[in-house]
């Protein structure tokens, strides 16, 4: 992210000024055009300060609420394998939390003959934004014509650049650690059914965290613990980790539509 901006006490006071009311009073009092122009300039300054303060408040709340992002994919090189979270995995966790806070993600992309660059921008609904700065990833060259096609190699570099830029802008870091915070976590392994009654492979820790992130960020209202329990029971589950991969997306679609409101 860009360097931190400290909001001064004067800026905080400025954010509480109502320039539209001052402009209206000036016009009513017959103030000259110079006075009105200064008040219009003041209104612009006030809006910028308010937008910046709203952005910092929102990003602080996002980082407080954002669930862990788990590295659940496996990549391989010629000599070793490694775990990572794809850009889709990161977005699946951060966007349901950002949306209700008025935050959104976008990228500015740049391509060179041998590299791809991405600059991630996190914007607030009031207009203020902060950027990661450009992240540049080299485009791997083909070895003996084997491996990915030229277009695929460009796509791989671009996706890497977008992912690293997003993590820098949002201040998140995927982890290998197990979920141990207890907030929306799966029950201990000893208390969990490894094979649910309806059969099939159960969802991963990352998918469980995405489930709760979407539930918290659902509009017009977030899901309560009681509503989540009822939803799980309707699908013959006591815990989120009993959901199978085959039924997961259908249940997530229900979450996105919001909790049922009693008549």
N, C-alpha and C positions, 0 to 999 in steps of 0.2 A: 504494500500500500504506500501511498505518498506519505511524506512526513506528517506527523501529528500536528494538528492545529489547536492551539489553546485559545478558548474563547475568553476574552477579557471581560471584566465587570462592566465596562462601558458598552461592549457589544451586547451583553445580557440585558442591560437597561434599554438599549436601542431596540431589541427584539420585542419589548413590551409596548413600544410606541405604536399608536394607531394613526398612520399617516393619512389614510383616507378621510378620517374625521378631521384632521388638521387642514387638509385640502378643502374640504367642504366648508369649514369655518372661514378659511381665507377667502374663498369665493363669495360667501355670504357677506363678508365684511368689505368686499370690494377691493381686495389686495391686488397689487400690480402683477403683471405677467412674470417679472423676475422672481417674486415671492412664490408664485405657483410653481414655476419651473424648479426652484430649489426644493419645494415640498415633494414634487414628483421624483426628483433625484433621491430624496430621503426615503421615499416609499420603496424605491428599488433597493437601496441599501438595507432597509428593514427586512424585505422579503429574502434577501440573500442570507442575512444573519439567521433568520428564523429557519430557513431551509437547511443551513449548515448545522444548527443546533439539533434539528429534528433528525438529520442523518446520523449524527454521533449518538444520539439517544437510541435510535433504532438499531444501529450496528452493535451497540453495547448489549441491548436486550437480545439480539440475535445470538451473540456469542454466549450469553447466559443460557439460552433455551436450546441451542443447537445440540442434538444428540451426537454421540461418537460416530465417526465414519470408519467402518471396518474394511481392512484390505482383504478381500475375499476372492480375488482373481489371481491366477498364477501366470506369470510371464517367464519365458525361457530365452537364454542366450546360448551360445555354443558351449559355454563352460559352467553355467549355473542357472538355477531357477529362482524366482523371487515373487513376493506377494504384492499386490497393488489394488487400489480402488480406481475404477475407470471414471471418466468424466460423468457418465450417466449415473454411476453409483453416488458420486459427490452431489450432483444436482438433485437426485432423488431424496436426499436428506436435507439439503440446505434450502431448496426452493419452497417447500411447504412451511418452513419457519419464516423465511424472508417475506413471502407474499403478504401475510396479515400485518406485517410491520411497515408496509409501504416500500419495500426494497425490491429491486429487480437486477438481473445480471445481463450484461451484453459484452461483446468483444469487438475490438478493432483488429482486423487481421492484415498481415503484410507478408507477401511472398517474395523470396529471392530465388535465383537459380539453384542454390544449394541449401536453403534454409526456409523455415516458416516462423513467423513471429505473431504473437498474440498479446494484446493489452486488454486486461479485464476491467470493466467498469461496473461498479455497484452504484446504482442510482436510487434516490429517494423520490417518492411521489411529489414532493414539494420542489424538486428540481436540482438539489445539490447531489453531486457524485464525487466519488474518489476512484482512482485507478491504481492498478498493480504496478504499472510500468511494463514496458515490453519484455516478454520472455521469448527468446529465440532458440529454436531447436534445429540442429542440422538435419538435412534430409539424407538418409542413408543411401549409399550407392549400391547398386546391384553387384553381386559377386558371381561372375560366370553366368549371368542371365538367370540366376536362380532366385527364389524367394518372391517377395511382393512385386507387383507391377509398378511402373513409375507413378501412376496415379495413386495407387495404394500407399506408396512410400511418402508421397506428399500429404495424404490424409492422415497417416500415422504421426508425422511430425507436427501437423497442425493440431491434432487432438492432444498430443503431449503438451504443446505450448499453451493451449486453452486450459488444460487441467492445472498446470503449474501456476498460471496466472490467476485462475479462480481461487486456488488455495491461498495464494499470497494476498489477494484483495480481501477475501472473507476472513482470513486469519484462522483457517481450519487446517488440521493435519490428520489424515487417516492413520489409524492405529492397528496394530496386531493384537492389542490387549482384549481380553474378554470383557463383556459388559458386567460391571460389578457395582454400579451406582444404585441399583434397586428401583430407579424411577422408570417404570415401564419395562423393567427387565424381565427376562424369562426366569422361571423358577429354577432352583438348583437342579442339577442333572438327576439327582436321586429322586426328586419329586416330579420329574417330567417323563411323560410317555415318549419313548423314542419312536414308536410306531403307533400313530393315532388309529382310532377304531375304523375310520373310513379308508385306511391304507394310504400308501404313497410316501414320498420323501418329505420330511418337514422342512420348513423354511429356515434360512440361515439367520444368524444374529443380526446381520446388516439389514435383511428384509424385515425383521421384527422391529428394528429401530426406525426404519422407514414407515412402518405401519403406525407407530406412535407419533412420528413427526407429522404425518398427514392428519391424524386424528386431532392433534393439538392445533393445527393450522386450518382446519376446516371452516368454511364460511357457510351461512352467516354466524354459526356458533360452533365452538369446539366440542368434541365429544367428551362427556364426563366419564369417570371410571365406571359408573353404573351402566351407562349406555354401551360402553365397550364390552363389558361383561355380558350384557344381554345379547349383543351382536355375536360374540363368540359362542354363547350358548345356543343361539339359533342355528349355528353351524356345527353343533355337537362338540364344542371345544370348551375347555376350562381355562386354557392359557393360550396366548398368542403363538407360542412355539409349537402348538399342536396343529396349526394351520399347515396344510400341505402345499407344495409348490404348484400343484395343479389347480387349486382353488384360490390361490393367493391374489391374483390380479382381480378376480371377480369381487372379492371382499374389499380390496383397495378401492375399486370403483364405487362401492357402497359408501366407504369412508369419505370419498371426495364429494359425494352428493350431500353430505352433512347428516347429523343425527336426526332421527325421527322425533317430531314434536307431538306430544300427546294432545289430542283434541280437547 
